[in-house]
């Protein structure tokens, strides 16, 4: 088990004062199998009243509005979380049983349908079909897809944007974790496996000393269903473990964007993001 403290600071700078803004944040973790949240708080500047609720997918959402003129909006999420490897909560099932469960579960049905962000191109579909044709159980097929995508794609920032899709990223075999997750989801769904996008944090340096803050990052990985939900990080080609902190999941990035909203004021705004992760135990 490891204990991690995460300080995630993000927000917007405006060219001229914004007169009002209405926002929602998905930046605070919740307890689940594999992690226990000891502390989770959101600080907003300028000061604003917060309201919290779980969304359709169970992600913790904080909504707030700022109704005074402001040149900068800053949202700081501070969390302390105990993390351990999660244990599957059910035995694996076969393909026929998976098909039967999809037909009876709205959640599984929604997670096997492509979204605009994950929609697979012809080549991606062909790769998924080739891997399935090799014959294996659901978990083995899913792992092969995750590893094939992770080995093929290079992590490169600046080559894609927040609105990029799997079809944008796959031809160049490059992008950030969001893109790699979207491509992986596209192939998993093309293989008939329900899969979902996971938003969270990653401690990037297992050699860092206890108490040493390191520059971390908002991160994305995938989970697929084979009788239970299993996670894998295709960007780093690793199982989900003590360096990953879960925030929430959805069909793709748009369901779990860390911060979004609307504002009245200047047309120009600049997003800023910093993440600091410290291993406490």
C-alpha positions as CSV (number, residue, x, y, z in Angstrom):
1,X,0.0,0.0,0.0
2,X,1.1,3.6,-0.6
3,X,-0.3,6.9,0.7
4,X,-0.2,9.7,-1.8
5,X,-1.0,13.4,-1.5
6,X,-2.1,15.1,-4.7
7,X,-2.3,18.8,-5.2
8,X,-4.0,19.6,-8.5
9,X,-4.2,23.3,-9.4
10,X,-6.0,24.4,-12.5
11,X,-8.0,27.3,-13.9
12,X,-8.3,30.1,-16.4
13,X,-6.6,33.5,-17.0
14,X,-8.7,36.0,-18.9
15,X,-7.4,38.8,-21.1
16,X,-10.0,41.1,-19.5
17,X,-12.1,40.6,-16.4
18,X,-14.8,37.9,-16.7
19,X,-18.0,39.2,-15.2
20,X,-19.3,35.8,-14.2
21,X,-18.5,32.1,-14.6
22,X,-20.3,28.9,-14.0
23,X,-18.2,25.8,-13.6
24,X,-18.1,22.1,-12.7
25,X,-15.0,20.2,-11.5
26,X,-14.3,16.5,-11.4
27,X,-11.0,16.6,-9.5
28,X,-11.6,14.8,-6.2
29,X,-11.2,11.0,-5.7
30,X,-13.7,8.8,-4.0
31,X,-13.1,5.5,-2.1
32,X,-13.5,2.3,-4.0
33,X,-11.8,-1.1,-4.2
34,X,-8.1,-0.4,-4.3
35,X,-8.2,3.1,-2.7
36,X,-9.4,4.8,0.4
37,X,-9.7,8.6,0.5
38,X,-8.5,10.1,3.8
39,X,-8.8,13.8,2.7
40,X,-10.3,15.5,-0.3
41,X,-11.1,19.2,-0.5
42,X,-11.6,21.8,-3.2
43,X,-10.5,25.5,-2.8
44,X,-11.7,28.1,-5.2
45,X,-10.4,31.6,-5.9
46,X,-12.3,33.9,-6.0
47,X,-14.3,32.4,-3.2
48,X,-17.4,30.6,-4.3
49,X,-20.1,28.5,-2.8
50,X,-19.8,24.8,-3.8
51,X,-22.4,22.1,-4.4
52,X,-21.4,18.5,-4.7
53,X,-23.2,15.5,-6.2
54,X,-22.4,12.2,-7.9
55,X,-23.0,12.2,-11.6
56,X,-24.5,9.5,-13.8
57,X,-21.3,7.5,-13.7
58,X,-20.7,8.0,-9.9
59,X,-18.0,10.6,-10.3
60,X,-17.9,13.3,-7.6
61,X,-18.8,16.6,-9.2
62,X,-18.4,20.0,-7.6
63,X,-20.3,22.9,-9.1
64,X,-19.8,26.6,-8.3
65,X,-20.3,30.0,-9.8
66,X,-18.3,33.2,-9.5
67,X,-20.5,36.3,-10.0
68,X,-17.9,39.0,-9.3
69,X,-15.5,40.3,-12.0
70,X,-12.2,38.3,-12.0
71,X,-9.2,38.1,-14.2
72,X,-8.3,34.6,-13.0
73,X,-10.1,31.6,-11.8
74,X,-8.1,29.1,-9.7
75,X,-9.3,25.7,-8.5
76,X,-7.1,23.7,-6.2
77,X,-7.9,20.1,-5.3
78,X,-6.0,18.6,-2.4
79,X,-6.3,14.9,-1.7
80,X,-4.7,12.2,0.5
81,X,-5.4,8.7,-0.6
82,X,-4.3,5.2,0.4
83,X,-3.8,3.1,-2.7
84,X,-3.3,-0.7,-3.1
85,X,-3.7,-3.1,-6.0
86,X,-7.5,-3.8,-6.6
87,X,-8.8,-7.3,-6.5
88,X,-11.3,-8.5,-9.2
89,X,-14.8,-8.8,-7.6
90,X,-16.0,-11.7,-9.7
91,X,-14.8,-14.7,-11.7
92,X,-14.1,-14.2,-15.4
93,X,-16.9,-15.1,-17.9
94,X,-16.9,-16.3,-21.4
95,X,-17.9,-14.5,-24.6
96,X,-21.5,-15.9,-24.7
97,X,-22.1,-14.9,-21.1
98,X,-20.7,-11.4,-21.9
99,X,-23.1,-11.0,-24.8
100,X,-26.0,-12.0,-22.6
101,X,-25.0,-9.5,-19.9
102,X,-24.6,-6.7,-22.4
103,X,-28.2,-7.2,-23.6
104,X,-29.4,-6.9,-20.0
105,X,-27.3,-4.0,-18.7
106,X,-27.6,-0.4,-19.8
107,X,-24.1,0.4,-18.3
108,X,-22.4,-2.4,-20.3
109,X,-24.4,-1.5,-23.5
110,X,-23.3,2.1,-23.2
111,X,-19.7,1.0,-22.7
112,X,-19.6,-1.1,-25.8
113,X,-20.9,1.6,-28.2
114,X,-18.4,3.9,-29.8
115,X,-18.5,7.6,-29.2
116,X,-17.2,10.3,-31.6
117,X,-14.0,10.4,-29.5
118,X,-13.4,6.6,-29.7
119,X,-14.9,5.7,-33.1
120,X,-12.4,3.3,-34.7
121,X,-11.2,3.7,-38.3
122,X,-10.9,0.8,-40.7
123,X,-7.4,-0.1,-39.7
124,X,-8.2,-0.1,-35.9
125,X,-11.2,-2.3,-36.5
126,X,-9.0,-4.7,-38.5
127,X,-6.5,-4.9,-35.7
128,X,-9.2,-5.7,-33.2
129,X,-10.7,-8.4,-35.4
130,X,-7.3,-9.9,-36.0
131,X,-6.6,-10.1,-32.3
132,X,-10.0,-11.6,-31.6
133,X,-9.6,-14.2,-34.4
134,X,-6.5,-15.4,-32.6
135,X,-8.8,-17.0,-30.1
136,X,-8.6,-16.4,-26.4
137,X,-10.6,-15.3,-23.3
138,X,-11.9,-11.8,-22.9
139,X,-9.1,-10.7,-20.5
140,X,-6.3,-12.0,-22.7
141,X,-7.8,-10.3,-25.8
142,X,-8.2,-7.0,-23.9
143,X,-4.6,-7.1,-22.7
144,X,-3.3,-7.8,-26.2
145,X,-5.2,-4.8,-27.5
146,X,-4.0,-2.6,-24.7
147,X,-0.4,-3.6,-25.3
148,X,-0.6,-3.4,-29.1
149,X,-1.8,0.2,-28.8
150,X,0.6,1.1,-26.1
151,X,3.6,-0.3,-28.0
152,X,2.6,1.4,-31.2
153,X,1.9,4.9,-29.9
154,X,4.4,7.4,-28.8
155,X,3.6,9.8,-25.9
156,X,4.0,13.3,-27.4
157,X,2.4,16.4,-26.1
158,X,1.4,19.2,-28.5
159,X,0.5,17.0,-31.5
160,X,-3.2,16.7,-30.5
161,X,-5.7,18.9,-28.7
162,X,-8.4,18.4,-26.0
163,X,-10.9,17.7,-28.8
164,X,-8.8,15.2,-30.8
165,X,-10.3,11.8,-31.4
166,X,-8.9,8.3,-31.9
167,X,-9.1,8.8,-35.6
168,X,-6.9,11.8,-35.3
169,X,-4.3,10.2,-33.1
170,X,-4.0,6.7,-34.5
171,X,-2.6,7.5,-38.0
172,X,0.3,9.4,-36.5
173,X,0.8,6.8,-33.7
174,X,1.3,9.7,-31.3
175,X,-0.6,11.7,-28.6
176,X,-1.0,12.1,-24.9
177,X,-2.6,9.6,-22.4
178,X,-6.1,10.9,-23.4
179,X,-5.5,10.0,-27.0
180,X,-3.9,6.6,-26.2
181,X,-6.9,5.8,-24.0
182,X,-9.4,6.8,-26.7
183,X,-7.6,4.6,-29.3
184,X,-7.5,1.6,-26.9
185,X,-11.2,2.1,-26.1
186,X,-12.0,2.2,-29.8
187,X,-10.3,-1.2,-30.4
188,X,-11.7,-2.8,-27.3
189,X,-15.2,-1.8,-28.3
190,X,-14.6,-2.9,-31.9
191,X,-13.7,-6.3,-30.4
192,X,-17.1,-6.4,-28.6
193,X,-15.7,-5.7,-25.1
194,X,-17.4,-3.1,-22.9
195,X,-14.7,-0.6,-21.9
196,X,-14.6,2.8,-20.2
197,X,-12.3,5.8,-19.9
198,X,-10.8,6.4,-16.5
199,X,-9.6,9.8,-15.2
200,X,-7.1,10.0,-12.4
201,X,-3.6,10.9,-11.3
202,X,-0.3,9.1,-11.7
203,X,2.8,9.3,-9.4
204,X,5.5,9.2,-12.1
205,X,8.6,8.4,-10.1
206,X,8.7,5.2,-8.0
207,X,12.2,6.1,-6.8
208,X,11.2,9.4,-5.2
209,X,11.8,9.6,-1.5
210,X,9.0,9.6,1.0
211,X,7.8,13.2,1.5
212,X,9.5,14.4,-1.7
213,X,7.0,16.3,-3.9
214,X,7.3,15.5,-7.6
215,X,5.7,16.9,-10.7
216,X,2.8,14.6,-11.5
217,X,0.0,14.7,-14.0
218,X,-3.6,14.2,-14.6
219,X,-3.7,10.8,-16.2
220,X,-6.1,8.5,-18.2
221,X,-6.3,4.8,-18.6
222,X,-9.0,2.2,-19.4
223,X,-11.1,-0.5,-17.7
224,X,-12.8,-3.4,-19.5
225,X,-15.5,-5.8,-18.3
226,X,-15.1,-9.6,-18.2
227,X,-17.4,-10.4,-15.3
228,X,-15.6,-7.6,-13.3
229,X,-14.0,-4.4,-14.3
230,X,-10.2,-4.6,-14.9
231,X,-7.9,-1.7,-15.4
232,X,-4.8,-1.2,-17.5
233,X,-2.6,1.8,-18.3
234,X,-1.7,1.5,-22.1
235,X,0.3,4.7,-22.0
236,X,2.8,3.1,-19.6
237,X,2.1,-0.5,-20.4
238,X,1.5,-1.4,-16.8
239,X,-1.3,-2.8,-14.6
240,X,-3.1,-0.3,-12.4
241,X,-1.3,-0.2,-9.0
242,X,-0.1,1.9,-6.2
243,X,0.9,4.8,-8.3
244,X,-2.6,5.4,-9.8
245,X,-5.3,7.3,-8.1
246,X,-8.8,7.0,-9.5
247,X,-11.1,10.0,-9.9
248,X,-13.9,8.8,-12.1
249,X,-14.9,7.1,-15.4
250,X,-17.2,7.5,-18.3
251,X,-17.5,6.7,-22.0
252,X,-14.6,9.0,-23.0
253,X,-12.8,12.2,-21.8
254,X,-15.9,14.4,-22.2
255,X,-17.7,12.5,-19.4
256,X,-14.9,13.2,-16.9
257,X,-13.1,16.4,-17.9
258,X,-11.4,17.8,-14.7
259,X,-12.8,21.4,-15.1
260,X,-15.2,22.9,-17.5
261,X,-17.8,25.7,-17.6
262,X,-19.0,28.9,-19.3
263,X,-18.2,32.5,-18.6
264,X,-19.3,36.0,-19.6
265,X,-16.5,38.3,-20.6
266,X,-13.6,38.4,-22.9
267,X,-13.3,36.0,-25.8
268,X,-9.6,35.1,-24.9
269,X,-8.8,32.8,-22.0
270,X,-5.8,30.7,-21.1
271,X,-6.0,27.3,-19.3
272,X,-3.3,26.5,-16.7
273,X,-2.7,23.1,-14.9
274,X,-0.1,21.9,-12.4
275,X,-0.1,18.6,-10.5
276,X,2.1,17.8,-7.5
277,X,2.2,14.3,-6.1
278,X,4.0,13.3,-2.8
279,X,4.4,9.7,-1.5
280,X,3.7,9.9,2.3
281,X,4.0,6.1,3.1
